[in-house]
Amino acid sequence: MLTDFAIDLGIDIVAIVVLAYLLYFRRHRRADLLLAYVSLNIGIFMVMSLLGSVRVDVALGFGLFAILSIIRLRSTSVTQQEVAYYFVALVLGLANGLNLDNRVLIVLVNVVLVLTMLAVDSQPLRDRARRLDVTLDKVHTDEAALVADLERRLGGTVMHHEVNEIDHTRGTMLVDVRYKVGTVQPEPSVPERRLEVTLDTVHTSDAALVADLERRLGGRVVNHMVKEVDYVRDITVVDVRCQVGWPAYDPRHQGPPRHPGAPGPGGPGPRPGGPHSGPGRP
């Protein structure tokens, strides 16, 4: 009897080590869930071994599993992927603890379960379709522009998307995205700043206002909101969120970036006597 128990326990330990450590931990690197999977598996195995070797009544057997069912998996950071490992670890413990005479069948069940997780939780399959909740710092009214923005930021092809929330006050939107990675060059990460800018002019055109802000701040305006317009003093107060230092050189703009004071298209050059004037200054 003890020999049979040791053989079954050895098979179960090999199976749970392959599943929990070689497959799960080496891919997802969560030591707390590695402990949870192993302890759940060994606990289920022990309970099933006791039920198989001791003559108990059906009510007691159901009572033991009712006690186990009180322990609920409550964690906001546990994904559906990790729940799948929970179920496989539980099934391995149940199958190996049944004390069946056909050891070949038990080994076959373990191999099938482990190989299933090896194939389904593989990197190539995960890369074919990933899911993310993406919070954008801009509200898109055009569907094509939304998809293009998501693909540029995520560096992949959007397979499916669904807008879950739009906040016009903060200028954000929450999108549930399914995408294929590695098919689009991702947009480089650029730091953002939030500023309150007082301009010494009043713009009647929104495009002119954005262009003026980008010229003065030396960055790309991500979002802006006019807070105050004073026609008496001829000023505009704008709440701006911008990407500073964007871009050092952007191929979408014609020509290389200009230095401060350098002549631009239709714009004046450095004033005589200024810090960038030539050697002929007085």
C-alpha positions in Angstrom: 0.0 0.0 0.0 2.8 2.4 0.9 4.6 1.5 -2.2 1.6 2.3 -4.4 1.2 5.6 -2.5 4.9 6.5 -3.1 4.7 5.7 -6.8 1.5 7.8 -7.2 3.0 10.7 -5.2 6.2 10.5 -7.4 4.1 10.7 -10.6 2.2 13.7 -9.2 5.3 15.6 -8.0 6.9 15.2 -11.5 3.8 16.4 -13.2 3.2 19.4 -10.9 6.9 20.4 -11.1 6.8 20.4 -14.9 3.5 22.3 -15.0 4.1 24.9 -12.2 7.9 25.5 -12.5 9.0 24.6 -16.0 5.9 25.8 -17.8 4.4 28.5 -15.6 7.1 30.1 -13.5 9.8 30.2 -16.2 7.3 32.0 -18.5 5.4 34.3 -16.1 7.7 34.7 -13.1 5.3 34.8 -10.2 6.6 32.9 -7.2 3.4 33.4 -5.1 1.3 31.5 -7.7 4.0 28.8 -8.1 3.5 28.2 -4.3 -0.3 28.2 -4.8 -0.3 25.7 -7.6 2.1 23.2 -5.9 0.3 23.5 -2.5 -3.2 23.1 -4.1 -2.0 20.1 -6.1 -0.4 18.3 -3.2 -3.4 19.1 -0.9 -5.9 17.6 -3.4 -3.6 14.6 -3.9 -3.6 13.9 -0.1 -7.3 14.3 0.2 -8.0 11.9 -2.7 -5.5 9.4 -1.3 -7.2 9.4 2.1 -10.7 9.0 0.5 -9.4 6.1 -1.6 -7.7 4.2 1.3 -10.2 4.9 4.1 -13.8 3.7 4.0 -15.9 6.8 4.5 -19.4 7.6 3.8 -20.5 9.7 0.8 -21.7 12.6 3.1 -18.2 12.9 4.6 -16.6 12.9 1.2 -18.9 15.7 0.0 -18.3 17.6 3.3 -14.5 17.5 2.7 -14.9 19.0 -0.7 -17.4 21.6 0.6 -14.6 22.7 3.0 -12.2 23.0 0.1 -14.7 25.1 -1.8 -14.8 27.7 0.9 -11.3 28.8 -0.2 -12.0 31.2 -3.1 -9.4 32.5 -5.5 -9.9 36.2 -4.9 -7.2 38.4 -6.4 -7.4 41.3 -8.8 -4.0 40.4 -10.3 -4.9 36.7 -11.2 -5.6 36.5 -14.9 -7.6 33.9 -16.8 -4.3 32.3 -17.9 -3.3 31.8 -14.3 -6.8 30.4 -13.4 -6.2 27.8 -16.1 -3.1 26.6 -14.3 -5.1 26.4 -11.1 -7.6 24.0 -12.7 -4.9 21.8 -14.3 -3.0 21.6 -11.0 -6.3 20.6 -9.3 -7.1 17.9 -11.9 -3.6 16.5 -11.6 -4.0 16.1 -7.9 -7.4 14.5 -8.3 -6.2 12.1 -11.0 -3.0 11.0 -9.3 -4.8 10.6 -5.9 -7.4 8.2 -7.1 -5.1 5.2 -6.5 -6.0 3.5 -9.8 -4.4 0.2 -10.7 -3.8 1.2 -14.3 -0.6 3.3 -13.9 -0.1 3.6 -17.6 -3.5 5.5 -17.8 -2.5 7.8 -15.0 0.8 8.7 -16.6 -1.0 9.2 -19.9 -3.5 11.6 -18.3 -0.5 13.6 -16.8 1.3 13.8 -20.1 -1.8 14.9 -22.0 -2.6 17.7 -19.4 1.0 19.0 -19.4 1.4 18.9 -23.2 -1.9 20.7 -23.6 -0.7 23.6 -21.4 2.7 23.5 -23.2 1.0 24.0 -26.6 -1.8 26.4 -25.6 0.3 28.7 -23.4 3.1 29.0 -25.9 4.7 32.3 -26.9 3.9 32.1 -30.7 0.2 31.5 -29.9 0.1 34.4 -27.3 1.7 36.8 -29.8 -1.0 36.0 -32.4 -3.6 37.8 -30.3 -3.0 39.8 -27.1 -5.6 41.7 -25.1 -5.0 45.0 -23.4 -7.1 47.7 -21.8 -5.6 50.9 -23.3 -6.2 54.4 -21.9 -5.5 57.0 -24.6 -4.7 60.6 -23.9 -6.8 61.7 -26.8 -10.5 61.3 -27.8 -10.9 60.1 -31.4 -14.1 60.7 -33.2 -12.9 58.8 -36.3 -12.7 55.0 -36.2 -9.8 54.8 -38.6 -7.8 57.4 -36.7 -8.4 55.5 -33.5 -7.1 52.2 -35.0 -4.1 53.9 -36.5 -3.2 55.5 -33.2 -3.6 52.2 -31.3 -1.4 50.4 -33.9 1.3 53.1 -33.7 1.4 53.0 -29.9 1.2 49.2 -29.5 3.4 48.3 -32.4 1.0 45.7 -33.8 -2.1 45.1 -36.0 -5.4 45.7 -34.2 -7.6 42.6 -34.7 -10.6 43.9 -32.6 -11.3 46.9 -30.4 -14.2 48.2 -28.3 -14.4 51.6 -26.7 -15.5 51.2 -23.1 -15.2 54.7 -21.7 -14.8 58.3 -23.0 -14.0 61.2 -20.6 -14.3 64.5 -22.4 -13.3 66.4 -19.3 -9.8 64.8 -19.1 -9.6 64.1 -22.8 -9.1 60.4 -22.4 -10.7 57.2 -23.7 -10.5 53.5 -22.5 -10.4 50.9 -25.2 -10.4 47.1 -25.0 -7.9 46.0 -27.7 -7.0 42.6 -29.3 -4.0 42.9 -31.4 -1.1 41.0 -33.1 2.3 42.1 -31.9 5.4 43.0 -33.9 3.7 44.0 -37.1 4.0 47.8 -36.8 6.9 49.9 -35.6 5.8 51.2 -32.1 5.8 54.9 -31.4 8.8 55.9 -29.2 8.0 57.0 -25.7 8.2 60.7 -25.2 7.9 62.4 -21.8 4.9 64.7 -21.3 4.4 67.9 -19.3 1.3 69.7 -18.2 1.6 73.5 -18.3 -0.6 76.6 -18.0 0.6 79.0 -20.7 -0.3 82.6 -21.0 0.0 83.8 -24.6 0.5 87.5 -25.6 -2.0 87.2 -28.4 -5.5 85.9 -29.1 -5.9 83.3 -31.9 -9.2 83.0 -33.7 -8.1 79.7 -35.3 -7.5 76.5 -33.2 -4.9 75.3 -35.7 -3.0 78.6 -35.3 -3.2 78.3 -31.5 -1.7 74.8 -31.6 1.0 75.9 -34.0 1.9 78.8 -31.8 2.0 76.7 -28.7 4.3 74.1 -30.3 6.6 76.8 -31.6 6.9 78.4 -28.2 7.2 75.2 -26.1 9.4 73.3 -28.6 7.2 70.2 -28.3 4.1 68.5 -29.6 0.8 69.5 -28.1 -1.1 66.4 -27.1 -4.2 68.2 -25.6 -5.1 71.8 -24.8 -8.0 73.7 -23.3 -8.5 77.5 -23.5 -9.2 78.7 -19.9 -9.3 82.5 -20.4 -9.4 85.0 -23.3 -8.8 88.7 -22.4 -9.4 91.0 -25.4 -8.6 94.1 -23.3 -5.0 92.9 -22.5 -4.9 90.8 -25.7 -3.9 87.5 -23.9 -5.0 83.9 -23.9 -4.5 81.5 -21.0 -4.3 77.8 -22.1 -4.0 74.6 -20.2 -1.6 72.5 -22.3 -0.3 68.9 -22.1 2.6 68.5 -24.5 5.4 66.1 -25.3 8.6 68.0 -24.6 11.5 67.9 -27.1 9.3 66.3 -29.9 10.7 65.8 -32.4 14.4 66.3 -32.7 13.9 65.6 -36.4 10.5 64.4 -37.8 10.4 63.3 -41.4 6.8 64.5 -41.6 8.1 68.1 -41.2 9.9 69.6 -44.2 13.6 70.2 -43.5 15.7 69.7 -40.4 14.7 71.4 -37.2 15.6 75.1 -36.9 17.7 76.6 -34.1 16.2 79.4 -32.1 16.4 82.6 -34.1 17.2 80.9 -37.4 15.2 82.1 -40.4 12.2 79.9 -41.3 9.7 79.8 -44.1 8.4 83.3 -44.2 9.8 84.1 -40.8 12.4 86.7 -39.9 16.0 85.8 -39.1 18.0 87.0 -36.2 17.7 90.7 -35.4 20.7 92.9 -35.9 22.6 93.3 -32.7 21.1 90.1 -31.2 23.1 87.2 -29.8 23.2 85.4 -33.1 24.3 88.3 -35.3 27.5 88.1 -37.3 30.9 89.7 -36.7 29.9 93.0 -38.2 27.7 94.0 -35.3 28.9 97.1 -33.3 
